[in-house]
C-alpha cells in the first residue's frame, strides 16, 4: 500500500558507495566545470529531467531519421550530454544543499528507463538486430537494477561496482562511433564464435556483465528476498511470451514498465523506511493468462499490450502520487540567497 509521503517522513540522507574509477575522474575534473557554467537558478531536479530529454531525442533521431548513420554523430553527442548531466544534477544538489528524496526518486527511476533507451538505440543501429536478444538484455538490466535497489533498501546504501553505469555508457558510445566507420556493418556481422557474430558475442558479454552485477548484489545480501525472486520469475514470463510469438513491442514495453514499476516502488520503500514491496500481481497475472492462450494457439493480437498498458498506468499513478507527496522539494527555478552567489561558499563538500 502506498502511503502519503507527507506523514512524518524520516530524515533524508543519501548514501552511495561508487567504486568506479572513471566516475571519480569525471566527478573531480569535468562535472564541476559544467555545473558552474549552468545557470545558478537551474535546480538539480530540472537537470535530471534535461538529461533524460537528451536520451529521448537521441532515440527519436535514430528511429525516425531517413539515414540512421547520418544522425549518429548527433546521437553520440546527446549520449555524452546525458552521461555528464546525469552526474551534474547530484553536483548541483550538493552545491546548493538541495539534495532531497524526490531527487533520488526521480534520478534512479529515470535511470531504469534511460538504460532501456540506450540498449534500444544499440539495436536500432544494427539492421539485423534480434528483438529476442534485446528483450533478454532489457530483462537482465531490469534484474540488475532491482537487485541493487533491493540491496539499498535492506542495507541503506546503494553500491556500484568498479565497472558501473558510466563505463557501460562509454562502451556504448564507442560501439556507436564504430558504426560510423565504412565497412563496420560487415565487420560486426562476421562470425566470431561458431555461428555467433561479433555483435552477438559483444551483446552476450554485456549480458554476462549485467548478470554479474545482479549476482554481486544478491551475494552481499546473503539472501534472495522473495520479492526479488518473484520479479525475476515475472521477467521470464514476459520473455516466454515473446518466444511464443507475442508481439515484440508489446513485450518490450511490458519488460520496461515491469522493471520501472517495481524499481520505483522499491526506491519509495527505501525513502519511507517501509517494508520491501512485491512486484505487481495483476501485471504478472495478465502475462500468465496471455502465455496460456499463446500456448493453446490463440492469436493474441491487441491483447499482447494489456500487461504493458496496465503496468504503465500503475507506474504513472505511483509517480504522480510520489511527486505530489514530495512536492515541497520541487521547484522550476531556484532563487539562490546572496551568500549562494559568493563562489567559494558553494564549493562541493
C-alpha positions as CSV (number, residue, x, y, z in Angstrom):
1,X,0.0,0.0,0.0
2,X,1.4,3.4,-1.0
3,X,1.2,5.8,2.0
4,X,1.4,9.6,1.7
5,X,4.9,10.9,1.9
6,X,3.5,13.9,3.9
7,X,3.2,11.7,7.0
8,X,6.3,12.5,9.1
9,X,9.0,11.3,6.5
10,X,12.2,10.0,8.1
11,X,15.2,12.3,7.9
12,X,16.7,12.1,4.4
13,X,20.3,11.0,3.8
14,X,21.7,9.7,0.5
15,X,24.3,7.1,0.9
16,X,26.2,5.6,-2.1
17,X,29.4,3.7,-2.5
18,X,30.7,4.0,-6.1
19,X,33.9,2.1,-6.9
20,X,34.1,3.4,-10.4
21,X,37.4,5.0,-11.3
22,X,36.0,6.7,-14.3
23,X,33.2,8.3,-12.3
24,X,35.7,9.6,-9.8
25,X,37.8,11.2,-12.6
26,X,34.8,12.9,-14.2
27,X,33.4,14.0,-10.9
28,X,36.6,15.7,-9.9
29,X,37.8,17.2,-13.2
30,X,34.8,17.6,-15.6
31,X,31.5,17.7,-13.8
32,X,32.2,20.7,-11.5
33,X,33.2,22.8,-14.5
34,X,30.0,22.0,-16.3
35,X,27.9,22.6,-13.2
36,X,29.3,26.0,-12.6
37,X,28.5,27.0,-16.2
38,X,24.9,26.2,-15.9
39,X,22.5,29.0,-14.6
40,X,22.7,29.1,-10.9
41,X,18.9,29.1,-10.7
42,X,18.5,25.8,-12.5
43,X,17.6,23.2,-9.8
44,X,19.0,19.7,-9.7
45,X,15.7,18.0,-10.5
46,X,15.4,20.1,-13.7
47,X,18.9,19.0,-14.7
48,X,17.8,15.4,-14.1
49,X,14.8,15.8,-16.5
50,X,17.0,17.6,-19.0
51,X,19.4,14.6,-19.1
52,X,16.6,12.2,-19.8
53,X,15.3,14.5,-22.6
54,X,18.7,14.2,-24.3
55,X,18.2,10.4,-24.5
56,X,14.6,10.7,-25.6
57,X,15.7,13.0,-28.5
58,X,18.5,10.5,-29.3
59,X,16.2,7.5,-29.7
60,X,13.7,9.6,-31.8
61,X,16.5,10.7,-34.1
62,X,17.8,7.2,-34.7
63,X,14.3,5.8,-35.1
64,X,12.8,8.5,-37.4
65,X,15.9,9.7,-39.4
66,X,15.8,8.5,-43.1
67,X,19.5,7.7,-42.7
68,X,20.4,6.5,-39.2
69,X,24.1,6.8,-39.9
70,X,23.8,10.5,-40.7
71,X,22.0,11.1,-37.4
72,X,24.5,9.0,-35.4
73,X,27.1,11.8,-34.6
74,X,24.2,13.9,-33.1
75,X,23.1,10.8,-31.2
76,X,26.5,10.2,-29.7
77,X,26.7,13.9,-28.7
78,X,23.4,13.5,-26.9
79,X,24.6,10.3,-25.2
80,X,27.7,12.2,-23.9
81,X,25.4,15.1,-22.7
82,X,23.2,12.6,-20.9
83,X,26.1,10.9,-19.2
84,X,27.6,14.2,-17.9
85,X,24.2,15.8,-16.9
86,X,23.3,12.7,-15.0
87,X,26.3,13.5,-12.8
88,X,25.9,17.2,-12.8
89,X,22.4,17.0,-11.1
90,X,24.0,15.5,-8.0
91,X,26.8,18.0,-8.0
92,X,24.2,20.9,-8.2
93,X,22.1,19.4,-5.4
94,X,25.2,19.1,-3.1
95,X,26.5,22.5,-4.0
96,X,23.2,24.3,-3.2
97,X,22.3,21.9,-0.3
98,X,19.1,20.8,-2.1
99,X,19.5,17.0,-2.0
100,X,16.1,15.5,-1.5
101,X,14.1,12.3,-1.5
102,X,12.3,13.5,-4.6
103,X,15.6,14.0,-6.4
104,X,16.8,10.5,-5.6
105,X,13.4,9.0,-6.6
106,X,13.4,10.8,-10.0
107,X,17.1,10.1,-10.7
108,X,17.0,6.4,-10.0
109,X,13.6,5.8,-11.5
110,X,14.5,7.6,-14.7
111,X,17.8,5.6,-14.8
112,X,15.7,2.4,-15.4
113,X,14.0,4.0,-18.5
114,X,17.3,5.5,-19.7
115,X,19.1,2.2,-19.6
116,X,16.4,0.7,-21.8
117,X,16.6,3.6,-24.2
118,X,20.4,3.2,-24.6
119,X,20.2,-0.5,-25.3
120,X,17.3,0.1,-27.7
121,X,19.4,2.6,-29.7
122,X,22.2,0.0,-29.9
123,X,19.8,-2.4,-31.6
124,X,18.3,0.3,-33.8
125,X,21.6,0.9,-35.5
126,X,22.0,-2.8,-36.2
127,X,19.8,-3.7,-39.2
128,X,19.6,-7.3,-38.3
129,X,19.3,-6.8,-34.5
130,X,17.3,-9.5,-32.8
131,X,14.3,-8.4,-30.7
132,X,14.7,-11.5,-28.6
133,X,18.3,-10.6,-27.8
134,X,17.1,-7.0,-27.0
135,X,14.4,-8.4,-24.7
136,X,16.9,-10.6,-22.8
137,X,19.2,-7.6,-22.3
138,X,16.3,-5.5,-21.0
139,X,15.3,-8.3,-18.6
140,X,18.9,-8.6,-17.4
141,X,19.2,-4.9,-16.8
142,X,15.9,-4.8,-15.0
143,X,17.1,-7.6,-12.7
144,X,20.4,-5.7,-12.0
145,X,18.5,-2.5,-11.1
146,X,16.1,-4.4,-9.0
147,X,18.8,-6.3,-7.1
148,X,20.8,-3.1,-6.5
149,X,17.7,-1.2,-5.2
150,X,16.6,-4.1,-3.0
151,X,20.2,-4.2,-1.6
152,X,19.9,-0.4,-0.9
153,X,16.5,-0.9,0.8
154,X,17.9,-3.7,3.0
155,X,21.3,-2.2,3.8
156,X,20.6,1.5,3.4
157,X,23.5,2.0,0.9
158,X,23.5,2.0,-2.9
159,X,26.6,0.1,-4.1
160,X,28.0,0.4,-7.6
161,X,30.9,-1.7,-8.8
162,X,34.2,-0.8,-10.4
163,X,32.6,-1.2,-13.8
164,X,29.3,0.7,-13.4
165,X,26.9,2.8,-15.4
166,X,29.5,5.3,-16.7
167,X,31.7,2.6,-18.0
168,X,28.8,1.0,-19.7
169,X,27.8,4.2,-21.4
170,X,31.4,4.7,-22.5
171,X,31.4,1.3,-24.2
172,X,28.0,2.1,-25.9
173,X,29.4,5.3,-27.2
174,X,32.5,3.5,-28.6
175,X,30.3,1.0,-30.3
176,X,28.1,3.7,-31.8
177,X,31.1,5.6,-33.0
178,X,32.5,2.4,-34.7
179,X,29.3,2.2,-36.8
180,X,30.4,5.4,-38.5
181,X,33.5,3.6,-40.0
182,X,32.9,2.4,-43.5
183,X,32.6,-1.4,-43.6
184,X,31.7,-1.6,-39.9
185,X,28.4,-3.3,-40.7
186,X,30.1,-6.3,-42.3
187,X,32.8,-6.4,-39.6
188,X,30.2,-6.6,-36.7
189,X,28.2,-9.3,-38.5
190,X,31.2,-11.6,-39.2
191,X,31.2,-14.9,-37.3
192,X,33.4,-14.7,-34.2
193,X,32.5,-17.9,-32.1
194,X,30.7,-20.6,-34.1
195,X,27.7,-19.1,-35.7
196,X,27.7,-16.1,-33.3
197,X,28.6,-12.8,-34.9
198,X,30.9,-10.3,-33.3
199,X,27.8,-8.2,-32.3
200,X,26.1,-11.2,-30.7
201,X,29.3,-12.1,-28.8
202,X,29.5,-8.5,-27.5
203,X,25.9,-8.5,-26.5
204,X,26.4,-11.8,-24.7
205,X,29.4,-10.4,-22.8
206,X,27.4,-7.3,-21.9
207,X,24.6,-9.5,-20.6
208,X,27.0,-11.6,-18.6
209,X,28.4,-8.4,-17.0
210,X,24.9,-7.2,-16.1
211,X,24.1,-10.6,-14.6
212,X,27.3,-10.5,-12.6
213,X,26.3,-7.1,-11.1
214,X,22.9,-8.6,-10.1
215,X,24.6,-11.6,-8.6
216,X,27.0,-9.4,-6.6
217,X,24.1,-7.5,-5.1
218,X,22.4,-10.8,-4.1
219,X,25.8,-12.1,-2.7
220,X,26.1,-9.1,-0.5
221,X,22.6,-9.6,0.7
222,X,23.3,-13.2,1.7
223,X,19.7,-14.0,0.7
224,X,17.2,-13.8,-2.1
225,X,14.2,-11.9,-0.9
226,X,11.0,-13.5,-2.3
227,X,10.0,-10.2,-3.8
228,X,13.2,-10.2,-6.0
229,X,12.6,-13.9,-6.9
230,X,9.1,-13.0,-7.9
231,X,10.4,-10.1,-10.1
232,X,12.9,-12.4,-11.8
233,X,10.2,-15.0,-12.5
234,X,7.9,-12.4,-13.9
235,X,10.6,-11.3,-16.3
236,X,10.9,-14.9,-17.5
237,X,7.2,-15.0,-18.2
238,X,7.4,-11.9,-20.5
239,X,10.4,-13.5,-22.3
240,X,8.4,-16.8,-22.7
241,X,5.6,-14.8,-24.2
242,X,8.0,-13.3,-26.7
243,X,9.3,-16.7,-27.6
244,X,5.8,-18.0,-28.1
245,X,5.1,-15.4,-30.8
246,X,3.7,-12.4,-28.8
247,X,4.3,-9.0,-30.4
248,X,7.7,-7.6,-30.0
249,X,6.8,-4.1,-28.9
250,X,4.1,-5.2,-26.5
251,X,6.6,-7.5,-24.6
252,X,9.5,-5.0,-24.7
253,X,7.2,-2.3,-23.3
254,X,5.9,-4.7,-20.7
255,X,9.5,-5.6,-19.6
256,X,10.4,-1.9,-19.3
257,X,7.4,-1.0,-17.2
258,X,7.6,-4.2,-15.2
259,X,11.1,-3.1,-14.1
260,X,10.2,0.6,-13.7
261,X,7.1,-0.1,-11.6
262,X,8.9,-2.5,-9.2
263,X,12.1,-0.4,-9.1
264,X,10.2,2.8,-8.4
265,X,8.3,1.3,-5.5
266,X,11.5,-0.2,-4.0
267,X,13.0,3.3,-4.1
268,X,9.9,4.6,-2.4
269,X,10.1,2.0,0.3
270,X,13.7,2.9,0.9
271,X,12.9,6.6,1.2
272,X,10.0,5.9,3.5
273,X,11.7,3.1,5.5
274,X,8.7,0.8,4.6
275,X,8.7,-2.9,4.0
276,X,10.0,-4.2,0.7
277,X,7.1,-4.2,-1.8
278,X,6.2,-7.1,-4.0
279,X,6.0,-6.9,-7.8
280,X,2.6,-6.1,-9.3
281,X,0.5,-9.3,-9.2
282,X,-2.1,-8.0,-11.7
283,X,0.5,-7.4,-14.4
284,X,2.1,-10.8,-13.8
285,X,-1.4,-12.4,-13.8
286,X,-2.2,-10.9,-17.2
287,X,1.1,-12.1,-18.6
288,X,0.4,-15.7,-17.3
289,X,-3.1,-15.6,-18.9
290,X,-1.6,-14.5,-22.2
291,X,1.1,-17.2,-22.0
292,X,-1.6,-19.8,-21.5
293,X,-3.5,-18.5,-24.5
294,X,-0.4,-18.4,-26.6
295,X,0.5,-22.0,-25.7
296,X,-3.1,-23.0,-26.7
297,X,-2.6,-21.5,-30.1
298,X,-4.8,-18.4,-29.6
299,X,-3.8,-15.4,-31.6
300,X,-3.2,-12.6,-29.0
301,X,-3.5,-9.6,-31.4
302,X,-4.0,-6.4,-29.4
303,X,-4.3,-8.3,-26.1
304,X,-0.5,-8.6,-26.1
305,X,-0.4,-4.9,-25.0
306,X,-2.6,-5.5,-22.0
307,X,0.2,-6.1,-19.4
308,X,2.2,-3.1,-20.7
309,X,-0.8,-0.9,-20.6
310,X,-1.7,-1.9,-17.0
311,X,1.9,-1.6,-15.8
312,X,2.3,1.8,-17.5
313,X,-0.8,3.1,-15.8
314,X,0.1,1.8,-12.4
315,X,3.6,3.2,-12.8
316,X,2.3,6.6,-13.8
317,X,-0.1,6.7,-10.9
318,X,2.7,5.8,-8.5
319,X,5.0,8.5,-9.9
320,X,2.2,11.1,-9.7
321,X,1.4,10.3,-6.1
322,X,5.1,10.3,-5.1
323,X,5.7,13.7,-6.8
324,X,2.6,15.1,-5.2
325,X,3.7,13.9,-1.8
326,X,7.2,15.3,-2.2
327,X,6.1,18.5,-4.0
328,X,7.7,20.7,-1.4
329,X,11.1,19.6,-2.9
330,X,10.1,20.6,-6.5
331,X,11.0,24.0,-8.0
332,X,11.1,25.0,-11.6
333,X,13.7,27.6,-10.7
334,X,15.9,28.1,-7.7
335,X,16.3,31.5,-6.2
336,X,19.7,31.5,-4.5
337,X,20.4,33.5,-1.5
338,X,23.0,36.2,-1.7
339,X,25.6,34.0,0.0
340,X,25.0,31.3,-2.6
341,X,26.4,33.6,-5.3
342,X,29.7,34.2,-3.5
343,X,31.5,31.4,-5.4
344,X,33.6,29.7,-2.7
345,X,30.7,29.3,-0.4
346,X,29.2,26.9,-3.0
347,X,32.2,24.6,-3.2
348,X,31.3,20.9,-3.1
349,X,31.6,19.3,0.4
